[in-house]
Amino acid sequence: MPADMSKYPKDWPEIRRKILLRAGGREDDPRVGARCEKCGVLNYAVGTRNADGKFRPIVGNQFYDNFEYAESYKDAMETAEYNNEWADGEKYIVIVLTIAHLHDEDPQNVDENNLAALCQWCHNRHDVAMRRKHAAQTRQAKAIRQGQTGMPWALANNAMNGDQKSAAQNWLFN
């Protein structure tokens, strides 16, 4: 899901640049050469992921054998699309680094210790708890709008202990 850039500081492009440079990006274009600060995969690399999320870069392609990554997103997408035409059940993807907030979800907290350049896989894994919380809040708001106020919403917000959760789940689903 794209970020709502209106919630970010005006100097976000410069902040993003600093984080990508820290991740190994080139001075002239910090997107090129930057690596995920969690798993180390290169930005704009083309390859596949196995079921455990391990990235396998493309092989047998002269450009990638020599350089490991594309110089631009457009070049990487063209390579992925070409290889997908010939792929036997595998889907080639392009790695795109994004800037993650590590310790809170406040877009205004741009302390360098709170930010990291992460690939899609690592960023999504990092944000899973926050996304679950937001999904629960959305479900709660929808239920309240529909007049379903007797639901144990503490369950959705993880405010119950194990016995309470079991009782609430039984109440919800039985």
N, C-alpha and C positions, 0 to 999 in steps of 0.2 A: 504494500500500500504506500503510495507516495506521501511524503511528509508535507504538512501544511506549512509552507515556508513563511507565512505571515507570523507564525509563532516564534520564529528564530531571530537572532540578532541581525541587524542590518549588515554586519561585517562577516556573516556566515561563510561566504565564498573564501575569504582570507583565512578564517579559522579552519575550514575544510582543507585548504591548501597546506597549512602547517601540519595537520595530522597526516596527510598523504606523504608529505616530505619526510616526516618522522618514520613512516612505514616503508621508506626506500624509494619514493617517487623521484623522478628527475626534476631538476630545477626548472627547466624550460616547460615541462608539462608533468606535474606531480602525479597525474593519473597513470602515467607510463612507468613501469618498473616497481610500483608500490606493491607490497605484499600484505595479505591479511595478517593482522597482528596476533591472531589466534592460531591459525593452521598453516600460514605461510604461503598459500596459493597466490600466484601473481594476478594482478588486475589485468583484464582482457585476455587471460589464458582461455584456450578452447579445449574442451575435453568432455569427459563423462564423470558421473558420480556413481559409486556402487551403493548398495543398500545401506551401508553404514555411514555414508556421506563422504567417503574418501574420494578425493578428486584424482582422476587419471587423465593427465594431459594427452593431447592428440599426438600420435606418432606416425611416421611415414609421410610427413608433410615437410618439404624442404624448409619452408619459412619457419615453422615452429620447431623443427629439429635444431635449427641454428640460433633462434632468438627467444624461444619459449613463450612469447606473447606477442600480440599485435600492437601496432602503434596507435590504433584508434579503435573505438567501439565498432564503427562501421566495418573496418577490415575484419575484426574478430567475428562479427555477425555473418559476414559473407562466407568466411571459412566454415563456421558452424553450419550454416544453411547448405553449403556445398556438401559437406560430409554427411549431413542428415539425409541427403538424397541417396547416398550409397550405404548408409548404416544398416546393419542387420539387427534391428531390434534395439539398438542403443540410441539415445538422444544426446547429441552434442550440445553443450551449453557454453555460454560466455560468462566468465567470472566478472562481476562488477562489484567493486568495493564501495561500501557505504560507510558513513560515520555513525557509530553507535554511541549512545549514552550508557555508560557502564553501571553507574551507581544510582541514578534516578532517571526519570523520564522527562525532566524539565528541559525543554529546548533552550532555555535561557542559561542553563548551567553549562558553560563552555570551558570550564577548567580543563586543562589538557589531561589531567589524571582521570577525568570523567569521560573522555572521548577516546575511541579507538577506530581504526580503519578495519572493517570486517567484511568478509565475503558474505554472499546471501545466506549460505548454509549456517555459518557461525552467528551472524546477526539474528537470524530467525530463531536459532536455538537459545541465544541469549535472551531474546524478548518473549519467550513462550509464556512465562508466568504473568508478565504484564498484559499480554494479549488475552490470556484466560480471564484475568481480572476484568478487563474492559468488556469482554464478551458477556461475562456474568452481569455486569452493571447494565449493559444494553438489554439483556433478557429481563432483568428486574424492572427496568424502566418501562419496557413494553408491557409486561404483565400488569404493572400498576396502572398504566393507561387503559388497559382492558378490564380493570376492576378486580384483578386477581391478587388481592393484598394479603391473603392468608398463607402464602408460600413462605417457607423457611429460608429467607434470603441470606441469612448468615452462612448457610451452606455454600452458596455461590461465592461468597466473599471469604471463604476459608476461615471463618471465625469460630467454628465449632471444634470440639475435640472428636476423637475417633468414634466413640459411642454415640455422640449426638449426631454425627454425620450419618452413621448407619441407620439410626432411627429416622432421620429426615429423608434419607434416600428411600427407605421402606415406605414412608408416608407418601413420597412423591410418585413412586413408580409401582406401587402395589395397590 
